[in-house]
Amino acid sequence: MKNSAWAVIGGLAAITTMGLFLSWQPSIAPIDPPDPASFGAEAIARGRQLAALGDCAVCHTRDGGAPLAGGRAMVTPFGTLYTTNLTPDRDTGIGVWSFAAFKRAMREGISREGDYLYPAFPYTAFTRVGDDDLRDLYAYLMSRPAVEAATPDNRLPFPYDQRRIMAGWNFLNFEKGPFRPQPQRDAAWNRGAYLVEGLGHCSACHSPRNALGAERDGKERFAGAMVDGWQVPPLNGSNTAAIPWNQATLLDYLRNGFSRYHGAAAGPMAPVAAGLTQQPDADLQAMARYLATFLPEQSGDFSPEKQAVELERRTYGTLQPVSGGGGRMFNGACMACHHAGDSPNLNGVRPSLAVSSNLNAATPDNLLKVILDGIGDPARPELGYMPAFRQSLDNEQIIALVRYLREDFAGLPAWPDLEFKVAKLR
């Protein structure tokens, strides 16, 4: 048996044993659902903003369901979890939760009834959130329309269906406590760290996880991961973008859901980016400031625009899009929106494929998923929509197109096993 398998078995044994001794938690008495009028308008407005930063509706709304009423399936390596109802319904939501119960769930990962929550709910990050922000978030949630919507039963095999083992998991992997500013850093950096590491919970998707589902730290922090079949890019120096990220381009992306030097937010990042566009500009600047500290420093004469112009000159300037099957696919399906030149944009922004991060990524997954399914719900409507080609291009055509894009625009060898990848994703 491989060492990694023994590590999983040993870890499960440890958290199960500790869970037996540490598992009991008291319930918190229910309350009558508070009157929404008891919360101030300013607190509710601020709570709405915080909920957008924390992606509450993104995870707690199923397709076609009422906002925040839960029921979205979250597929994990340990089984399928269903998100809970966050509306103030008395029976199926959090209507009888006091602020103390809400605060304990956010800070400690324990429900009002005393049950342990699974870390798919990122209490490991939310524990950093301050009391004032938690009160505003509570005010917003409790002022939403109550929706009766029972949460489906999770589909988890034994022993993962035993919530009490989370006591052992928490003992090994959970550092509880509010955010602590670093005195050697300035106010903007600390504000960005608070937002990124707290409600923003960026590392939940942008850091790989170990065999027990805990985020990896150290050099692997912000090193990228796979989420719902999408390659979540690294936020550190291991990013393979054609043009390196810096604080300015990070801010542009956070503010707009699009970067001239990288592309548009798609897949799971699109609704996250939509929430970020609702944040105060000062907070976005602080987040960009903090995230930039994980990137290698660039030289003083670093110019993303200069690099972009050079890449576009070497690609768009020498393209022969009608040559070969892939070139014909590009000419017929892509050129209208992704051409170079001064003609009017047909639909929103005109992403430059010469600088596309997807074309320079280690795997073709993101590019293939965008081609197959398009971008139907962009972070901002003015970014425009990309059509899906799942029904109009067959596998051989998509493979030819992807090879052409990778070789002609990124100047890199075609990804291996494209036939397998396209068939799997389709």
N, C-alpha and C positions, 0 to 999 in steps of 0.2 A: 504494500500500500504506500502511496506517495506521502511525503511529509505533509503536504497541504491538506490531504484528507485526514491525517491524524490531528492536524491542528484544528480542523473544523470539529472533529469528534471531541477533542479535548476542550475546546471552547464551549461547545454545547453542554458538555458535562459540567463545566464550571458554572455557567450561568444558570443551569437548571438547579444545581445544588444551592447556589446562593439565593436563587429565587424562592426556594422552599423556606428559607429562614428570613428573607427580607421582604416578602411579598405583601403582607397585610398593610392596607392603608384605609383610614376611616372615610366614610362617606361624609359629605357636607349637606346639611339640611336644605331641602328645596325651598324656594320662595315663590310668591305670586309673581307672575311676569310683570316687570316694571312698566309703568306708563311711559311711552316714548316722550311725552311732553315733559317728563321729569329730567330729561337730558337737554342741555343747552344746544342751540343750533350750531354754535362754533365747535363744540366738542364732537357733534355728529359729523360735521363737515371735515374736521381733522381726521376723525376715525375712518371716513370714506377714503381719504387719501392714504392712510396707513394700510387699509385693507387692500388697496390697489398695489401698494409696495410689497405687501406680503403675499400677493397672488391668491387671496382667500377664495374668490369666486372661480379662479382658474381651476383649482383642484376640487372645490366643493360644489360644483355644478355639473351634473351629467348632461350629455348631449340631449338637447330638447327639453331639459328640465328647468324648473324655476331657479333663479339665481340663489346660490348659497344653500339650496335644499339638499345637497349631497347626492350620493348614489353613483358617483363616478368610480369606475373600476381602476385600480392601480395595480398593475401586474409587476410583481417583484420576483426575485429568484427564490423566494420562500413561499410563494403562493399569491393569491389575488386578494387585495384589500378593497373595501368600499368606503369612500369618504362619507363623513357624517353630516347631518343636517345642522347648519349653523343659524337657521332662522329661529325667532323666539317662539316657536310652537311649543306648547306645554308638554305634549306627549312624545313627539318624535324629534324635537329640536332642543335648544338650550334655554327655553323660556323660563324654566324654574331654576336656572343656574344663577347664583349670586356672583358678585364680582370676585369674591374670595375663591369660589369654585373655578371661575374662568381663569383667574390668575394662576391657580395651582396647575391647571391643565397646560397653560402656556409656559410656565416656569419649570414645572417638574414632570410633565407628561403623565398626569394622573387625572382621570375624569372625576366628575362630581360624585359619582357612585363609589369611587375608590378603586376603579379598574385602571390597570396600566395601559397607556396608549402605545401604539407601535411607532417607531421613529420615522415611518413614512410621513407622519405628521411631524414637522421639523422642530419639535420642542427643544432639541439640542441646540438650535440657533435662537429660538424665541425666548429662551431663558435669559438672554442678554437684554431684552426689551425693558425699558424703564416703566415705573408705575404710571406716570402721566400718560404715556402713549397707550398702555394697556387699558386705562380707563376710557380714553377716547375711542379705542377700537371696540371696547365693550359697549359703549353708548351707541356706536354705529350699528353693530350687529343687533342689539336689542331694539333698535328703532326700525328695523326692516319688517316688511309684512311677514306674518307668521304663515308658514306653509306646512301642512301635514304631509310628511313624506318619510316613511320608515326606511332605515338604512338596511340594505340587503346583508345577509350573513356573509362574513368573510369566508373565503375558500382557502384554508390553510391546513396542511397536513400536520399531524403530531410530530414533534412537540411544539411547533410554532403556533398552534392554536391555543396554547396555554399562556394566557397573558402574564401570569405571575413570573414566568421566566424572564420577563423584561426587567425585573428588579436586579437580576444578575447581570443582564446586558448593560443596564444603566451603571452598575457598580464598576464595570470594566471600561465603559466607553463614554460616559456622560459626565461632563464637567458643569455642574449646576452653578448658576449665579449670574447677577447682572453684569453688564459691560463695565469694565474698568479702564478708564482713559489712561493713555501712556503719557506721563508728564513731560517726557523729552520731545513729544510731538506737539504740533500746533493744533489749534481748535478745529481747523478744517479737516485735517487728517483724522483726528479722533471722531469727528462727526461722520466722516465717510466710513470709518471702521465700524462705528455703531450701526449704521444703516446696512452695510454689506453683511456684517456678521450676525446681525439681529433679524429684523423683519425681512430684509432682503434675502436672507439665507442663500446667498449665491453659491457657496461651496457645496450645498446639497446636491446640485446638479453638475457643478464644474470640478468636483474632486472625485477620483475613483474611490471605491469602497473595498474593504477587505472581505474575507470569507464570511464574517458574521454580520455584514451589512453596515459596518461603521465607516465613516469617512477616514481616508488615509491622510496623514499629516506629513510634516517635514517637506522634503523635496517633491512629494507627490501632491501636495496641497495645490488646488487649482490646476492640476495637470490634465483635466479633461476626463470625460466618461461617456458612456452610452446611456441614453434615456429614450425610452419608447422607440427604439430603432434609429434614433438620431445620434450622430456623433457630436457631443457637446464639446466645443473647442477649449483648449487650455487657456487660462488667463495668466499664465506665467511665461517664462522664456522658452518653453517648449512649443509654443504656437508656431505653425509652419506657414503663416500668411505670407503672401507675396510682398506686402509692405508691412513692416513691423507696426504693431499698435503702440500708441503713446497716449499721454493724458488727454491731448486735444481730440484725437480720433475716438477715444473711449467716450468722452463727453458728447461728441456729436452723435455717436451710436445710442447712448443712453437717452439723449434728448429727443431723437427723431426716429429711432428704430431702424436707422439706415446710416451707412457710412459710404461716402464716395470712394473710399479706399479699400472697402471690404465687401460690401453688399448689404442686403436687407435681412432683417430678422425673419425667420421662417420656423415652421414646426413648433415645438413647445416654447421656443423663445419668443414667438410673435405675440402671444397674449401677455407674456411677462414684459416685453418691451412696451406694449400698450399701457400697462400699469405704470411703468417708469415715466412715460410721457406726461403723466398726471402729477408728477412730483415737482416741488419748487426747484427752480434752477440752481439755487445755492446748494441744495442737497445733492443734485446730480453732479455739480462741480466737486463736491466733497467726495462722493463715491468714486468719481474718475480719479481724483487725487490719490485716494487710498489704493485703488486697484492698480494704478500705475507703479506703485512701489514693488509689485511682484514682477514687473517687466524689466529687462535689461535696459540700461541707460543708452540713449542714442547720442551720437556726436552733435556738436553744436550746430553744424550745418545740415542736419537731417531735415529733409523736406519731403513729406508724403506726396505733395502735388508734383514735385519734380520727378520723383520715382514713378508716379502714375503716368505722367506724360511720356516718359521713356518706355515704359512697358507697353503703352498703347501704340507708340510709334513702331515698336518692334513686332507687334502682333497685328493689330488692325491695319497697319501700314503695309503689311506683306501678305495679307490673307488672300486666298483664292477660293472663296466659299463654294464655287460650283464644281470643284474638282473632288471626285470620290464620293462615296455614299454619305459619309459623315458630313462633308461640306455641303452636299445637296440638302441634307436634313437641316443644317444650320440656316442655309439660305431660305428654305421654305417655312421653317417653324420658328426661328429665333431672331433672324436679322431685323425684322420690323421693329422690335423693341430693344434689341441689344446691339444695334449698329453704332458705328462711330460717325460723327459729323455734326453739322449744325442744323439739321432738319428738325421739325417740331417733334416732341415726344408724343407718342400715340396714347400712352397710358401711364400716368404717374412719372416716377423717376426712370432713368435709363441706366440700370446697373452695368458697369463696365466689366466685361468678362476677362479683360486683361489683368485685373487686380482681384478677381473673385477669390475669396478665401476658400470656398467650396472646391474650386479647381486645384488648389494647392494642398488640400487636406490629405491625411494619411490614408483615408478610405473614401470610396465613392458614395457612401450611403446618403449623405445629405443632398448631393447633386442629383442622385437617382430619385430620391423621394420628391424633390422639388419638381423634376421633370414629370414624374408619374402623376403627382397629385396637385401640382401648382401651388399657388399661394392665394387662397380664397378669402382669407381674413387677415389682412396685413395689420401691422401695429398701428398705422394711421391710414385712413382711406386715401389721403392724397398721395401715398406712396404708389398706389395702383395695384392691380391684381394680375397675377400670372395664371394663364389657363393651364389646366391639366392635360397631359398628353397620353394618359393611360389608355384611352380608347382609340386614339388616332394614330399612335405609333406602336408597331409590334416590337418584340424583344430585340430582333436583329437590327432594326432601325435605331432603337435607343442605344444599343451597344456601339453602333457605328458613330452616332452623334457624340456620345460620351468620350470615345477614343479621340475623335477629332478635337473636341474642346480641350481635353487634357493635353494633347500633344501640341496643338497649334497655339493655344492661348497661354497655358501654363509652361509650355516647353519641357514637359516631363513625360516619362514613359507612361503608357496606359496602365491603369490599375490591373492587377491580375484577377482572374476568376470573375470577370464581369458577367459572363453568362450565368454563373451561379447566383451572383448578387441580384441581377435584374429579375431572374425567375423567382427568387425568394421574396423580394420586395413586392413584386406584382401579386 
